[in-house]
Every structure is written in structure tokens, then in C-alpha cells.
Amino acid sequence: SLLAALKHWGIKPGQVEIVNLQPPAIIAAWQRGDIDGAYVWAPAVNALEKDGKVLTDSEQVGQWGAP
């Protein structure tokens, strides 16, 4: 989960603005430059990868002990 990834990296939720969006809205917000990052799954992640970078995925977050 996003919160587990933030915790792993030592980032407190209050240090970022968390916005709950559906995948199509995430893609649109990314393309407009309204958001700096997203925690999302395929196929939306594929659209963001075109000019962004994947920092982690659910498998890795699970290896860190998060559900």
C-alpha cells in the first residue's frame, strides 16, 4: 500500500498531500502535471511509466511486510 511504502522510506503521510483518485483520473492528473507521483496498478501504471519512473510495486511492498 502507499502508506506502507511511505513508512518504509521514512516519509510521514503529513509530509505529502495524498489524493484519492481513480486510475483514469490519476493518468489525467499526471499528464497535466497536477501530481508528482502515484500508487497505481496496470494499465494506469503503464501510462505513467512513459515519462515517469516506478519506485516500487506491490510485490516489493509485500516483501517489506505490508499486506
C-alpha positions as CSV (number, residue, x, y, z in Angstrom):
1,S,0.0,0.0,0.0
2,L,1.0,3.6,-0.4
3,L,1.2,4.2,3.3
4,A,3.4,1.1,3.8
5,A,5.8,2.4,1.1
6,L,5.9,5.8,2.6
7,K,6.7,4.3,6.1
8,H,9.4,2.1,4.6
9,W,11.1,5.2,3.1
10,G,10.7,7.2,6.3
11,I,8.2,9.6,4.9
12,K,5.3,10.7,7.2
13,P,1.9,10.9,5.5
14,G,1.7,14.5,6.6
15,Q,4.8,15.3,4.6
16,V,3.0,14.7,1.3
17,E,-0.5,15.5,0.0
18,I,-2.4,12.3,-0.5
19,V,-5.2,12.5,-3.0
20,N,-7.6,9.6,-3.6
21,L,-8.3,9.3,-7.4
22,Q,-9.4,6.5,-9.7
23,P,-6.9,5.3,-12.3
24,P,-8.2,7.3,-15.2
25,A,-8.1,10.5,-13.1
26,I,-4.6,9.6,-12.0
27,I,-3.5,9.4,-15.6
28,A,-5.1,12.7,-16.4
29,A,-3.6,14.4,-13.3
30,W,-0.2,13.1,-14.2
31,Q,-0.4,14.3,-17.8
32,R,-1.5,17.8,-16.6
33,G,1.4,17.9,-14.1
34,D,-1.1,18.1,-11.2
35,I,0.6,15.2,-9.3
36,D,4.2,14.2,-8.7
37,G,3.6,10.6,-8.1
38,A,1.0,7.8,-7.8
39,Y,0.5,4.4,-6.3
40,V,-1.5,2.6,-9.0
41,W,-1.7,-0.6,-10.9
42,A,-1.8,-1.7,-14.6
43,P,-2.8,-0.4,-17.1
44,A,-2.6,3.0,-15.5
45,V,1.0,2.5,-14.3
46,N,2.0,1.8,-17.9
47,A,0.8,5.2,-18.9
48,L,2.7,6.9,-16.1
49,E,5.9,4.9,-17.0
50,K,6.1,6.6,-20.4
51,D,7.6,9.7,-18.7
52,G,7.9,8.6,-15.1
53,K,9.8,6.0,-13.0
54,V,8.5,3.1,-11.0
55,L,9.9,3.3,-7.5
56,T,8.3,0.1,-6.1
57,D,5.4,-2.3,-6.7
58,S,3.0,-4.3,-4.5
59,E,5.3,-7.3,-4.6
60,Q,8.2,-5.4,-3.1
61,V,5.9,-3.7,-0.5
62,G,4.7,-7.1,0.5
63,Q,8.3,-8.2,1.0
64,W,8.7,-5.3,3.4
65,G,6.0,-6.9,5.5
66,A,2.9,-4.9,4.4
67,P,-0.3,-6.5,3.1
